[in-house]
Amino acid sequence: MPRSSVMPASEERDSRPALTSLAAGAGCGCKLPPAQLLSVVSQLAIEPDERLLVGTSSNDDAAVFLLRDGMALVQSVDFFTPLVDDPYDFGRIAAANALSDLYAMGATPLTALNLVAFPLELLGEEMLADVLRGGAEVVAEAGAVLVGGHSIDAREPKYGLAVSGLVDPSRMLTNAGGRPGDALVLTKPLGAGAVVAARRRGAGRREWLAQAVAAMVTLNRDAARAAVEAGAHATTDVTGYGLLGHLHHLCRESGLAAEISAASVPALEGAREALCDGTGESGGARRNAEWAQGFATFADDVARWRRRLLADPVTSGGLLVAVARERAEHVPGAVIGCLREGPAGTIAVR
């Protein structure tokens, strides 16, 4: 019998290019530069509506629209290029990242819509199916329903979701309610961006990437519930603009300054090594650091790698919660600093 000319599915898949080889950036690190983006968005003429409780002006994590007394719709959208080669993990990370915007507002997720840009002919149906399977499983874990989506053919793969949920406005979390003396609790360690960047360069250990993936696919659901129950005054999730960037927004909208203890900020295993040897550096991190020069100052003894860590672009990071100091122990995570009176939006790193 003549040998079949059809390549087995496993071999065919192995011969396809890696997901990350087709992406110029990685995850939330491929966001547009924050200073330029904010300048553009500020030029939009948006008609005011009293039902819009949270819109674009506060740079919060999601929009909140009042439906009736005691019920508001919370909406957000997020998508990005692959940061890992495993398509299933890519899907899971993207879904957890999108849902995080709802959790940061204290909302309960309801529905999700897939957003797909994919070179189907190049990468094949099986790989796309794995991406979507990963996303669908995380959406289901969140108790939400995947209701459809939209796809286009594109050379550079991208995946994400548009998500919606509900919140009682009286229990809603925003980035604008921080109070002087509030403790700042970070619910996930930093450094995922650095670990991912290092692995893309062939550096670091596989187990470091595995631990980073485990952190990124973990939903912020439990942390959000704990924050609400603890009476948190303000929250945001830490993603592409790094800890400094997202804390800057929280401080600015709350009319306060912040002080951070660099040594108290938890880091994923491998992040220090990647940031010390330079393999964990990325364009997104450099843009974040340059932007932060306008609002953050560092004590002389703060190690260089820790300065880089605070600007590391995170994908599906944890929540940053401002809560009364006596209630901070009720929020899972590390107390990394506090809010205080001072020029709005400024951060002192000690």
N, C-alpha and C positions, 0 to 999 in steps of 0.2 A: 504494500500500500504506500503511495507517495506521501511524503511528509507534508502536513498542512502548512500553508504559508501564513496562516492566521496566528499572530502572536498571542499566547495565553494572557488573560486579563491582568494577572499579577505582574508579568514581565512588561506588558504594555504600560502599566501604570508606573512601574519603576523607571521606565525610560523617559517619562515626562519630566519637564523642568520642575524644580522645587518652587513652591508657592512664593517664598521670599525672594527668589531670584528675579521675579517679575515686578517687584515693588521697589519704588525709589525710596520710600520711607517705611516706617514700621509702626503699626498701631496708632495710638493717639499722638505719637511723636511726629506724625505727618500733618498735624494741624497747621493752619496758616499762622504766621507770626501774630501774637496777641495784640501788640500795639497797633499794627496796621489794620487788623481785622476790626478792632474796636473803633478805629477812626472811620472806617467805611460804614459800619452798622449804625454809628451815631448820626449819619446823614439821612437815614431812612425817615420818611415822613409817615408816621403811623398814627392814625386817628385814635384818640383816647376813648376808652369804653369802660364804664364803671364796673362791668362784669369781669374785666381782666384784672385779677388780683395780683398776678406776677407776670410781667412781660419781659421785653428785651432790655429795658433801661437799667436793670439792676445786675445784669450778667449772672443771673441765678441759673440753677441746673435745669429747670423745666418751666414751662408756662402753666399758669393756673387760671382757669376760667370758671366763674361761679355759675352753677346750674340752677340752684335753688338754695334756700336756707339750709345750712348744714351739709351741703354737698357741692364739691367743685371738681371739675375735670382737670387732670394733670397730663400734659403731653410733652414729649421730647423725641429727638431723633439723633442717632449717632451711627456712623459707619467709618471704616478705615481700611487700610491696606494690610496684608498679612504680616504678622510679627513672628509667627512660627510656621514651620513647614507642614505640620500635621493638620490636615483640613478640618478634622473633627474638633481639635482643640481650638483652631481659629474660630470656628462657629460658636463654640461655648464661650470663649473669651469675649467675642463681640456682643453676644446676647447679654451676658452678665454686665458688661460695660454700659449698654444702653439702658438696661433696667435700673442701674445704679442711680440714674438721674431722678427716677421716681422715688426711690428709697430716700434720696437726699432731701426730698420735700415731705417725707413722712407719708407718702401715698401707697395705696395698695394697687399693684399692677392688675390690669384687666385684659388688654389685648396687645398684640404685637403684629407688625407688618414687616416682612423681609424686604431688604434693599440689597440688590445683587448687581454687581458689574463683574463679568467673568468671561475669560477666553475659552469658551466651551470646546471649540474644535481643538485647541492646543492642550487643554488639561483634561478634558473628558467628563462624561456625565457622572462617573463614580465619585470623582473628587468633589464635584459640586454637591452631590447628594450627601457626602460626608460633612461638608460645611453646614448645609441646611439641617442635617440631623443633629449636629452639635448644638446649633442655635435652638432648634425646637425642643430639645431635652431640657435646656436651661429655662426656656420660657415656661415649660410645663412644671419644672421644679418651683418656679415662682408663683404657680397657681394661676397663671395667665393663659390666654387662648391665642394661638397663632391663627390669624384670620385671612392671610393672603400676603401679597407683596408685589414687587415690580422688579424686573430684571432687564439688563441691557448687555450686549456683547462689548467687551472692552479688553484691551491687551493687558492692562494692569488690574489684577483682581481686587475687588473691594466688597466688603460685606458689613451689614449692620441692620438695625431695626428702627422703625418708628413705633414708639410705645405710648400707651395711655393708661391712666389709672384714676382712682378717686381718692379724695381726701376731705375730711371735715375741716373747713377753714379755721376753726377754733383750735385744731390740733396740728395745723400745717407748720412745717419747718421751712425756713428761708435762710438766706445768708445775711439778713439785715437786722437780726434781733439781738446780737451780742451785747453783753453788759460788762462794764469795768469789773475786773476781778474774776471773770469767768475762766475756768480751766479749759485748756484746749486738749481734746482727746483724739488721737489718731488711731483708727480701728484696724488698719493693716500696715505692715511694714512697707517702706519705700525700696526702690532699687530695681523694679521689674524692667524698666527701660534700659538700665545699664546691663543687666544680665542678658537681655534679649540682644542688645547691640553687640555684646561680646561674642555670643554664640554665632551671630551672623558673620562674624569675622573669624570663626573657627577657634575662638578662645573660650576659656572657662570650662566648667564641667557640665556634663549632661544632667547630673542630679540637681545642679543649681537651677537649670532651666525648668526641670520638672517641678521643683518647689515653687518657682515663680508662676508657672502655669496653674498650679494648685491654688495659689493665692488669687490669681486673676479670675478664675472661674467660680470662686466663692461669692455667693450673693451677699449683698449688704443688708439683706432683709432683717436678720436678727439684730444687727447693730442699730438699724433704724428704729426698730421696735423698742430697743433698750433706751435709745436717745429720747424718744417720745415719752416713755414712761418715766424717765429721769427728769423730765421737764426742761429739755435742752432749749436754749434761747436762740441758737443759730446753728446751721449745718451747711456743709457743702461736700461734694465728693472730690477726691484728689485724682486728677487725670492728666491730660496732656500738657497743662501749663505748670505742672509740678506743684509741690507743696507751697512754695513761696507765692506763686501766681494765684492759686486758689485762695490762700489765706489773705492775700492782698485784697481780693474782691470782698471777702467776708468782712475784713476790717473796714474797708472803704464804705461799704453799705451800712455798717453798724456805727460809723462815725468814730471809730476807735483805732488805736495802735495795738501792736502785739509784741510780745517778747517770747523768743523760742530758745530752749536749751538744746543745742545741737547734739550733745551727747545722749539726750533722752529720746531722740528720734530713732525708732527701730529700723533696721535694714535687713533685707533678705540676704540669706547666705550667698556669698559670691559677689555681692554688690560692691563691697569695699575693694576687693581685688580688681574688679573690672574698672572701677573709677580711679584706682591708684595707678594702674599700668596703662590707662588710656584706651583700652579696648572697649570700654563701656560708654565712651563719649558718642554723642550724636548731634546732628544739626539742630534737632528740637531742643536738646539740653543747652546748647550754646545760645540759641535764641531766647530761651527762658532766662538764662543767666544774664544776658545783656539787658533784657527788659527789667529784671529785678534790681539792677543797679540804680534805677530811679526811685525805688521805695524800700530797699533792704540794706541794712548795714551789718557788718560782721565784726565781732571781737577779734583781736589779732591772733588769739590762740586757737581759733576754730580751724581744724585741719582742712586742707584743701579738698580732700575726698568728701568730707561732710558738706562742704559748700556745694560741691557738685551734686551730691545726693538730694539736697533740698530743691534743686532745679531740675532733677531728673523727670522727664516726661513719663508719667505713669499711664498704663492702660488698665482699666477696671480696678482702680485703686480703692482704698477704704474711704470711710467718711471722716471728715474733720468736724468735731462737735464742740461747740462752745456751751458749757454747762456750769452751773454753780459749783464752786470747788467742793462743797460738801456732798454733792451728788455725783461727782466724777467717777467714783468707784463703781457706780451702777452701769457705766457704759464700758463695754469690753474694748480694751486697747491700752495705749500708753499715754500718760499725761506728758505733753511735750512743751508746754508753755502756758501763757495766759494772755488775756486781753487787758488793756489798761488805757487810761486817758493818754491822749497824745495826738499828733497829726494823723488824720484819718488815712488808713491804708498803709501806714509805715510799719516796718518790721525790724526789730533788733534781734540779732542772732548772737547768743552768748556761748 
